[in-house]
Amino acid sequence: MEKKSLYIKIAHWYYNLGLTQDEIAKRLSLTRQRVNRIISSLDEMGVVTIKVNGYDRGNVRYETMIEEHFGLKQCIVAETYGDNENILPSLAAVAANYLDAYIQSKMVIGVSWGVTLAETISRMSFTKKNDCMVVQMVGAQNIDKDVLKSDEIARTLADKLDCACYMLYAPVIVDQSETKKMLMNEKSIQKSFEYMKKCDLGIFGIGELKEKSTMVMRGLLKKEEITRLREAGFKGDLCVNPVRLDGTWDNCYLMERVMTVDMTVLKNIHNVVGIAGGEEKTEAILSCLRSGCIDTLIIDDATAKRLVKAMN
């Protein structure tokens, strides 16, 4: 009992009065190491109860649940303040802040394409990291808005970082599998795919495989092709790699015609950042998370809540 009273006193000195471990050790004629061991065991002994204030409020709880469920390095939830109809500005701003802080010198950075990624990169700060390199991971798209194209996104990020950019001079989807085989024999394209393997960071949007998806609306895929993919269980795509709801991506007929980085390469990148949001993308996000290729997820608050429900 006397020992427990001493432990309570140590807890009071340390947590309430703010005494240092050295000061407590001198008061009790103990070593600092002994005091450190006592303080470290106070929670286990029931002398103190540690509570993180605010954990049950806001988005921290959702972030933690998603991180632990999917084994992510980090999940970041953007607060939309109830404006679920226009999540893009908040989502892109949070993603841009994360990338501004994360990108370091000498990084090789891979990018894909799409609205969310284009908006994110447009909000990033200009900085001088001319020893970095940006790599276009997905073939170019013949669409009406240049800012959505993978080659323009790669150039824009390279301009932001004031660094070199290696392009993939090929269409994202070709009509025949033989065309892809011929293109893959070109030395410049082979070099692009070699650079993809050197990426330290990948920054990608997450695509949905629905009739109203960007790929269909921009004429890259036909509605019947989407129907065929969905009937085979594919719900989302990462760098135009279709992924099933269970996270698998094997035996997809479309990949015979797509010029993009392979999913096995994505798995070896140190940090693959997936940026996505919106109710319609919940299944797609879930599919790509289950693939094990995403390390950091940046989503909006409403989508985070739906994702947590879908996890259970």
Summary of the structure (lengths in Angstrom):
residues: 312
radius of gyration: 24.4
end to end distance: 45.0
largest distance: 82.3
contacts: 1018
relative contact order: 0.13
helix: 48%
strand: 16%
